Amino acid sequence: MSDCLILWADQAWPKRSGDPKITLYEQGYQKPLGPWVIASSVRSLGLSVDVVNHTGMDWDQLWARVEPSLDQSTLWVGVSTTFNISGCFGLAGLRSQWRDVVTFMARVRSRSPRCQFIAGGYFALTLRRFNWWIFSGHGDQSIVAFTQQLRSGLLISGEDRVVKGDQNQTFLTTPTVWDPRVDRVRQGEALTVEISRGCRFKCSFCRYHLNGRAAGDYVRDPDCIREEMLTAWQQWGTEYWTLGDDTFNETTEKLLTLANSFEKLPFRPKLTAYLRVDLLESHPEQISILRDLGIHNAMFGLETLNRQNGQIVGKGRDPQRSIDFIAELRTKHWPGVGLHSGFILGLPWDQPGTTAREFVDWAVSDRNPLHNVSLEALNIMRPAWRDHWSQFNTLSEFDRDAEKYGYLWLDSSSPNWTNSNTGMDYTTALADVEWATIELFERAKNFRIAGFTWNRLYNLGIDPQELDSCNWKTLSEKYDLVQMTQDRHRLDSSS
């Protein structure tokens, strides 16, 4: 039995083997850190928390998994929504599954009459219609106060059942503690460790909290980070880490402080991190520091090959300059490091059809120094949602002032924007991304696994040397990655 339950699901549930339309992020496995940060905070009160992976489950399967953890003392059941796009409680399904949500709530209350329902993460508002408590912002401290009130039988405060997190500093020195008895971490599993919150930059498309904060703010104590990594290594042999940090190399001082702390580890961690190319070039001392820290996969956000687009979104320098510098990193400084960048289609100067074709031609050519790339369509908040959504979540510059950049809507409640300057619209951008994904799958002979996908596939049991040498198509032909992904998620339910 558990005092509290947190339900999480992965980004998607791949259904069909051998389908190149399935994106890289839908294959593999990695636990999102957020649910365990919340669980760790609640466990500090001496309460038990069951963190439930319901990826791929239907409602009956979810109930069969949850029911044994419920009793009269259960205080709340929570849903982490940020990555839960499909499946139970997923954004894609709630419009047609509202009866299932109501039935699930009734089932829970039949065993736990005092149980409250809460939701956190970026899409938490989708559950507000069911009279759930909605947690806005960082909830690792607000959940403690909420749980204490429930436990004491006190009236919970919150306007319209919304609990707003404050930008507290306690997380800087508070470790995230995993429970080896119930958290279902496998031997050697790659995990995520939080380094900092927020970002010193403010890219026009970004909706993350604490954008534009001062450099070096909200960075966790390095010894606290080291202790988390050491504990996981001692318990499970974890050496591969994804770093929860929007700009890991924001300052050289930060990297040096972490390097001094990491020197005390009895193992050499292998790190996957978001990095800014311009900072690496302007502070070349960071290259060797990152190498010594154990950089294994570097994630860049080039976003576009068009300089005018780059200037609009906050990446103002000539993209070719960044590409040339990445080529130097690959050949001279970091020959064994996986280099990946994300790109966005639908930015103000992107053309329907043409931009995607030019991007693919570049990506598969020897002009591209990256080991892998990903492409996503620009998502802008529909006008009908802006005012309501902004009360609980951060909006991007494009969300707030889309019309300034030429984006218009025939229907303000539809996600389908149209760029009045180029004729590109959201539907076309999605179609072009799908076409480009298939083309890259078929044509990118020079690609290998890099970026966040590396850790996700490693967690399926694929050998690191193979991940460092195979391209995506070769790996997909050798392994049934869809089945392996499904089997890995099912392990969480069977253990």
N, C-alpha and C positions, 0 to 999 in steps of 0.2 A: 504494500500500500504506500501511496505517496501523498505528501501534503500539497504538492503542486505539480502540474504537468505542463511541459512546453512542447508544442507540436511544430515540427519543421519539415520542409520538403525541399528537394533540390530544384534547380532551375527548370528542368523539364524531365519528362519520363520518355526516353527513346523507345519507339514501338517497333521499328522494322529494321532488320539487319541489312547492311549493304546499301543503304539509301544515302547518297552523297548530299541530299538536301538537309540531313541532320547536321547541325552545326557542331563545332568542336566542343562547345561548352555543354552540350547535352550528353556527352559521353565521359565516363570517368566518375570519380567520387571524391568529394572532400566536404568535411563537416564545416558549415558556416560558423564563425566564431560567436556571433551575437547571442544565440540561445544559451551558450555555455557561460558567457559573461553574466547574463541574467541569472542563470542557475547558480553560479558561484556566489553571487550577491545574496540570494535567498538562502543558500546553504549556510552562509555565515551566521544566520539566525538560529541554526540548529535544526532546520527543517529539511525534509527529504524532497528532492526534485527529480522527476523522471523526464528525460529529454527524449522525445519520441520522433523517430524518422518515419513519416507516413508517405514518402515518395512512392508513387505507383499504386497506392492502395485505393480501393473503393470505400464507400462509407461503412459497409458491413465489416470489411477487414480492419478499418481504423477502429471501430467499436470493439472488435475482438481483441485488438492490441491494447486499447486504453482501459477497458473494463476491469481487468485484474488490479490496476493501480488505484482504483477509486474506492473510497469508503466514506463514512460519515464525517471524517475529519478533513477531507480534501478541501482546501481553501479556494483554489482557482485552477482553471485550465486556460492556458494561453496559446496563441498562435503567432509564430514568427512569419511575417508576410513578405519580406523583401525579396527573397528568391523564389517564393512559392507562387509561380505564375500559373501552373496547371495543377489539376487534381483537386482533392478536397481542400476547401477554403481558398483555392487559387483564383486569381483575378479573372482568368478566362472562363471559369466555370460557375461563378457565383450567381450570374444572372439567371441561369437555368437550374441551379441546385439549391435555391433558397429553402425549399421544403426539406431537403436533406440536412441543412444546417439546423433548422428548427427541431427536426427529429433527433439529431445528435444531441442537442442541448437537453431535450426532454429525457433522453436516455441517461445522460450524465447526472441530471438532477434526481433521477429515480434512485440513484445510489449515493449521491452527495448533495443533499437538499440545500446546503448553505453555499455551494460552490458558485463562484463568480466566473465570468468569461471575459478574457482580456485579449487584446491584439496589439502588437507592436510591429515596427518596420514600416517601410515606405507605403505599402498598400493597406495599412491598418484601417483606414477610413471605409474600405469596402465592407467591413463588418459592423459598422456603426448602426446600420438599419436593424440589426438584431438586438439592439440595446446592450451591446458589449461596452466594456471600458476600453477606451482608446488611449494608448500611450504615445505621446508625441515627443520626438527628440530622443536623446540618450536616456535610457530608462534604468540604468544599473543602480541608481540611488532612489529614484522615485518608486521603483518596485519594492524596495525595502520598506519604505514608509507605508505604502499601500498594503503590503502583506502584514505588517505589524498591526495596522488598524483592523484588518480582517480578523487576525488572530485574537485580538482583544475584544472583538465584538463592538467596536466603535463605529460611528457613522463615518463613512469614507467621504472625503472632500474631493470635489472635482466638478467644474462647471460643465454641464451637459455630458457628464460621464467621460470627460477628457482629463487625463493626467499628463501635465506638461513637465518634461524633464528639464532640470536646470543644468547650466554648464559648470558642474561641480568639478573640483580638482581631486577628489578622492581616488579616482581611477588611476592617477599617476603613480601611486604607491600601493595600490591594492592588487594582489595577484589574482589571476583567474585560476581557480583550483578545479582540476578535473577529478572526478570520482571514479577510480578504476573498477569499482564494484558494479556500476550501472551505466557508465558512459560509452561502453562498447567500442573502445579504441583498440585497434588491431596492432599486432607487433610490427614496429617499423613504420606505422602509418604517418604520412605527411599531415601536419597540422598547421593552424594559423596562430600567430602571436601578434597581439596589438602593440604597435610601436607608438603611434600618436593618433590624435583626432584632428580633423580639419585639414585645411590646405592653405598655404600662403598665397596661392593664385586664385583667380576667379574666372575660369573659362566660361564662355557665354552659354554653353550647352549644359553645364554641370548643376545638379540639384543637391549636392552633398551639404550637410551641415558644416558650419564654421568655415566656409570659404572666405578667403581674404584675411584670415587671421595673421598675426605677426609671425615672422619666421622664428621657429623654436618654441612657440607656445604649444601647450597641450601635448608635450612629449613625455612619455612615461619614464620613470626612474629606470636607468639601465640595469641596475642590480636586480630590480623586480622582474624585468624581462628575462634576464639571465637565469634567475631561479625557476621561472616557468619552464624554460627550455631544458634546464638541467633535470627537473623533476620528470618531464615527459621522456627524456632520454633514459633516465634510470628505470622508469616503469615500463616503457614500451620500445626503447631503442630509437626514438624519433630523431632523425638527423635532417630531414627535409622540411623546410618551413616556408610558408607563405606569410609575408609581412603585411599586417594590417596598417597601411600607411599610404596616404595619397601621394606623397612626394618624399620618398625615403632620403634622398640626397638634398634636402632643402638647404642645409648648411653643412659646411665641413666640420664645424665644431660638434654638431650632433653625431656625425659619423665617427669622429675620433673618440668621443665619449663612449659610444657603444663598442667600438673596437677595443678600448681599454678594459671594458667589462667582459666582453666575449673571450678575451685572452685567458680568462680563468676557467673557461669551460674545458672539461676533459675530452671533448670531441670537437670536430670542426663542422659547424652547421653549414648546410647548403641552402641558400636563400633565394627566394623568388620575390622581386620587389618592383614597384613602380619607380621609375627614374625620369628626370628631366634631362634631355640631351643638352640643352643650352647651358645648364648648370655644370654638367660634366666638362663641357668645352671651356667655360669661363673659369672653372676651378679644377684644373687638370690633376691636382693632387688627390682629388676624390677617386680617380681611376684605380690607383694602387691601394687606397684604403678599402674600397669596395671589394677589390680582389682578395685582400687579406681577410676581410670580414666573411668571405665565403659566398660571394654573389654567384649564383648558378643559373638563374633565368632573369633577364632584365626586360621589363615591360615599359615601352615608351608610348607616349600618346602623341604621335605626329599628327593624327586626325585627318590631314589633307595633303595633297600634292600641289594645291593651288595657293599661291602666296596671298592673294586677296582674301580667300577664305580664312587662312591662318591669321591674318591681321584682325579679322572680325572676331574669331573665337578666342583669341588670346595667345596664339602661337605665331607671333608676328615676324619671326625671322624667315629667311628664304628656306623653304623645305629642302632644297638641294644641298644647302650647307649642312643641315642636320644629317641627311643621307650620307654625305661624304664623310662626316665625322663618325657615323656608325660603322661605315666601311673600315675606317682606321681602327676603331675599337675591335672589330671582328678579327682583323688580320694581324694587328700589332699588339694589342693590350689584353684582350679577352678571347683568345682562340677557342677556349672550351665552354664559353658562356652562351646559352641560348638567348637570342635577340628577337623580340617580338614587338609589334606595334599594332594598336587599334586605329582604324580609320572610320570616318563618318561619311555617309552618302546622304545628300540632301541639303548641304550647306548652301549659303546664298548664291554662290556662283557655279554650283554644280548643274550640269546639263543632263536631261533625261537620256539614257542610253549611252551617250558619248563618254561621260565621266567614268562610268563603270567599265566600259571597254578599255579606255586608256589606263585605268587603274590596274586591271588584270594584265594587260600587256606589259606594264612596268613590273608588276609583282613577280611574273614568271621569267623575267629577263635577268641577265647578269648585271643590270643596273641597280638591282635591289639587293642590298647587303644583309637584309633581315632574314632570319631563318624561317619566319612565319609571319603572317598578317591575318587580321580579322577585319570584317567590314560590317557595319550596322547602319540602319536607316535612322536619320535624325528624328527624334521624338520630341514634340512640342505639346505642352499642355493645352488641351482644347479650351477655348475662351469661356465656355459655360461652366467650367470647373475651377477657373483660376481663383476667384475670390474665396470660395469655400476651401479649396485645397491649401491656399496660402496661410490660412489660420493655423494649420497643423504641420505643414511641411515647407521646406525651402524650395523656392522656385528659381529656375535659371533665368538668365537675362533674356534668352529667347522666349521663355514662358511669359515673362512679364511684359515684354515689348516686341512681340513677334511682328507686328505690322511695320515697325520701323525697318525691319530687314526684308520686307516684301512678302511676308507670309500672311495669307488670307484664308478664310473658311467660308464655304457656302452654307454650311450647317455648323453652328457654334458648338453643338454637342457632339460632333464627329471628330475623330482623331485625324481626319484626312485634310491636312493643310495643302495649299497650293502656293507655289512661289510665283508671284505675279511678274517677276523679272525674267525668269528662265522657262516657265511652264512646267517645271518639275513639281510633282505632288507626292504625298506620302505613299499612296498606293503604288506609284511608279517606282519610288525609291525602294520599297520593300521588294518589288519584283526584280529590280536591278540587282539588289543584294543577293537574292536567291540565285539569279543567273550567275553572278560573279562567284558565289560560293561553289557552285557546281564546276565552273570553269577552273577555278583554282585547284579543286580536288583532282580534276583530270589532267591538268597541264603543269602543275607546279612540281616538277621532278626534283627541283633543287631544295624544296622545303624539308624541314624536319620538325619534330615536336619541340615547341618552345612556349614560354610564358606560363600562365596559370594552368593550362591544359597538361603540362608535364606532370605536375604533382597529382592531378586528378587521375591520369592514366597510370602513374606509378602506384597509386592506391588500389588499382585493380590487380596488381601483382606482376606487371610487366617489368622486365629487367632494365635497370637504368642505362646500361650500355646500348641496349636496343632502342630505347627512347631517344638517345642522343644521336643515333645514326639513321633511323628509318624516316622516310617521309610519310605523310598522312595516308596516302593511298596504299602504300605497301603494308603499313601497319593494319589498315582496315581489311586488306585482303588476307592477311595472316591470321588475324584474330576476329572473332565475333564480338566486337566491342559493345554492341547493344546488349547482347546477352550477359556479358561480363558485368556491365554496369547494373543491369537489373539484379543479377545474382548478388552483387556487393550490397545493394540497398536491402535486399531481403535478409542478409545476414544480421542487420540491425534489428529486424523483427523477430528473428528466430532465436537470438541469444538471450 
